[in-house]
Amino acid sequence: MSAETMRRAAAESGEILTEFEGILRRISDADLHRAVPDGGWTVAQVVSHTHLSGLLWIAALERLRHRPEVTGFREELGHDAMGSLPASAGEAADRLASLRGALDDCIPAADPAVLERPSEFVPLTRRAMGELQPLIVGHLRAHLEQAKQILRVRGALAEPVSR
C-alpha cells in the first residue's frame, strides 16, 4: 500500500467528513438527537461512533507499528464503539472536523510495513491493514448516509439521500 494510496484514502475520508460536517452545521440541536420513528441510533450516536471509530483506526495502526505480533479485536477498530454524545449540532460538527484533521495527518503517515503486514482482529480474517482502508472509508460513507436518512425521515434534510 503506497503512501499515495493512503493520501487518497485520507482525502476521500476528508470529503465525506466535510459533507457530514456541513449537514450538522445546518441542523438544529433537537434534530441531532432524533432517530427514525421505529428506533435505532440518533444522529448524535452516529457522530459519536464515527468520531471514536476513526480515532481507534489511527490507534490500531500506531499500535501495530510498535507491536506487530499483537492480535486485536474488532472493537479495537471501532466496531460498535460509542463515546459521549455531542450536546449540540455545532459540537458534533467540530468532532468530525477534529477527526478529519487527525485522519489527514495520520493516515498518510502510517508505516508502510504496518500497512503491508497481515494482522488479525478477531473475528475478522487475517489481512494486511492497508486492505482494510477501503472498508474504513466505506464505513464513514455508510454512517454519513445513515445520518442523512435519519434527518430526511424526520424532515430535517430536504436533499435526497444519495446511494
C-alpha positions as CSV (number, residue, x, y, z in Angstrom):
1,M,0.0,0.0,0.0
2,S,1.7,3.2,-1.2
3,A,1.8,6.5,0.6
4,E,-0.1,7.9,-2.4
5,T,-2.9,5.4,-1.9
6,M,-3.1,6.4,1.8
7,R,-3.1,10.1,0.9
8,R,-6.1,9.4,-1.5
9,A,-7.9,7.5,1.3
10,A,-7.4,10.3,3.7
11,A,-8.6,12.8,1.1
12,E,-11.7,10.7,0.4
13,S,-12.4,10.4,4.1
14,G,-12.0,14.2,4.4
15,E,-14.5,14.8,1.7
16,I,-17.0,12.5,3.4
17,L,-16.5,14.2,6.8
18,T,-16.6,17.7,5.3
19,E,-20.1,16.8,3.8
20,F,-21.2,15.4,7.1
21,E,-19.9,18.5,9.0
22,G,-21.8,20.8,6.6
23,I,-25.1,18.9,7.3
24,L,-24.5,19.1,11.0
25,R,-23.9,22.8,10.9
26,R,-27.4,23.3,9.2
27,I,-29.5,21.2,11.6
28,S,-30.9,22.0,15.0
29,D,-29.7,20.6,18.2
30,A,-33.0,18.8,18.6
31,D,-32.6,17.2,15.1
32,L,-29.2,15.9,16.3
33,H,-30.9,13.8,19.0
34,R,-33.5,12.2,16.8
35,A,-33.7,8.7,15.4
36,V,-36.0,7.3,12.7
37,P,-39.5,6.7,14.2
38,D,-39.0,3.0,14.6
39,G,-35.9,3.4,16.7
40,G,-32.2,2.9,16.1
41,W,-29.3,5.3,16.5
42,T,-29.8,9.1,16.7
43,V,-27.6,11.4,14.6
44,A,-25.6,12.2,17.8
45,Q,-24.9,8.5,18.3
46,V,-23.8,8.2,14.6
47,V,-21.4,11.1,15.1
48,S,-20.0,9.7,18.4
49,H,-19.4,6.3,16.8
50,T,-17.9,7.8,13.6
51,H,-15.6,10.0,15.7
52,L,-14.4,7.3,18.0
53,S,-14.0,4.6,15.4
54,G,-11.9,6.9,13.2
55,L,-9.6,7.6,16.2
56,L,-9.4,3.9,17.0
57,W,-8.3,3.2,13.4
58,I,-5.4,5.6,13.9
59,A,-4.5,4.0,17.2
60,A,-4.6,0.5,15.7
61,L,-2.1,1.5,13.0
62,E,0.2,3.0,15.6
63,R,-0.1,0.1,18.0
64,L,0.8,-2.4,15.3
65,R,3.9,-0.3,14.4
66,H,5.2,-0.9,18.0
67,R,3.8,-4.4,18.5
68,P,3.4,-6.2,15.1
69,E,2.7,-9.6,16.7
70,V,-0.4,-8.4,18.6
71,T,-3.8,-10.0,17.9
72,G,-6.5,-7.4,18.3
73,F,-10.3,-7.5,18.4
74,R,-12.8,-5.8,16.1
75,E,-13.8,-3.4,18.9
76,E,-10.2,-2.0,18.7
77,L,-11.1,-0.9,15.2
78,G,-14.2,0.8,16.4
79,H,-16.8,-1.9,16.0
80,D,-19.9,-0.8,18.0
81,A,-17.8,1.9,19.7
82,M,-19.7,4.8,21.2
83,G,-18.5,7.6,23.4
84,S,-20.2,10.5,25.0
85,L,-22.8,12.2,22.8
86,P,-22.3,15.7,21.4
87,A,-24.6,18.1,23.2
88,S,-25.1,20.3,20.2
89,A,-25.0,20.1,16.4
90,G,-22.1,22.5,16.5
91,E,-20.1,20.3,18.8
92,A,-21.0,17.3,16.6
93,A,-19.6,19.1,13.5
94,D,-16.5,20.1,15.5
95,R,-15.9,16.5,16.4
96,L,-15.9,15.4,12.8
97,A,-13.7,18.3,11.9
98,S,-11.2,17.1,14.5
99,L,-11.4,13.6,13.1
100,R,-10.9,14.9,9.6
101,G,-7.7,16.6,10.7
102,A,-6.5,13.5,12.6
103,L,-7.1,11.2,9.6
104,D,-5.5,13.8,7.2
105,D,-2.4,13.9,9.5
106,C,-2.0,10.3,10.5
107,I,-3.3,8.0,7.7
108,P,-0.7,9.2,5.1
109,A,2.0,8.9,7.7
110,A,1.2,5.3,8.6
111,D,4.2,3.0,8.4
112,P,4.2,1.1,5.1
113,A,5.4,-2.0,6.9
114,V,2.3,-2.0,9.1
115,L,0.0,-1.5,6.1
116,E,1.5,-4.4,4.2
117,R,1.9,-6.9,7.1
118,P,-1.1,-9.2,7.8
119,S,-2.7,-8.6,11.2
120,E,-5.5,-10.3,13.0
121,F,-8.5,-8.6,14.6
122,V,-10.8,-11.3,15.9
123,P,-13.3,-12.4,14.4
124,L,-12.2,-10.8,11.1
125,T,-9.9,-12.7,8.7
126,R,-6.2,-12.1,8.9
127,R,-5.4,-9.3,6.4
128,A,-2.9,-6.5,5.7
129,M,-4.0,-3.3,7.4
130,G,-3.8,-1.5,4.1
131,E,-6.5,-3.8,2.7
132,L,-8.8,-2.6,5.5
133,Q,-8.5,1.1,4.5
134,P,-11.3,0.9,1.8
135,L,-13.5,-0.6,4.4
136,I,-12.8,2.3,6.8
137,V,-13.7,4.8,4.0
138,G,-16.8,2.9,3.3
139,H,-17.7,2.9,7.0
140,L,-17.5,6.7,7.0
141,R,-19.7,6.9,3.9
142,A,-22.2,4.4,5.3
143,H,-22.6,6.5,8.5
144,L,-22.9,9.7,6.6
145,E,-25.8,8.1,4.6
146,Q,-27.3,6.8,7.8
147,A,-27.4,10.3,9.3
148,K,-28.8,11.7,6.1
149,Q,-31.5,9.1,6.1
150,I,-32.5,9.8,9.7
151,L,-32.6,13.6,9.0
152,R,-34.6,13.1,5.8
153,V,-37.2,10.8,7.5
154,R,-37.5,13.4,10.3
155,G,-38.0,16.3,7.8
156,A,-34.7,18.0,8.8
157,L,-32.9,17.4,5.5
158,A,-34.5,18.4,2.2
159,E,-31.9,17.0,-0.1
160,P,-32.4,13.4,-1.4
161,V,-30.3,10.7,0.3
162,S,-27.6,9.7,-2.1
163,R,-26.9,6.0,-2.7
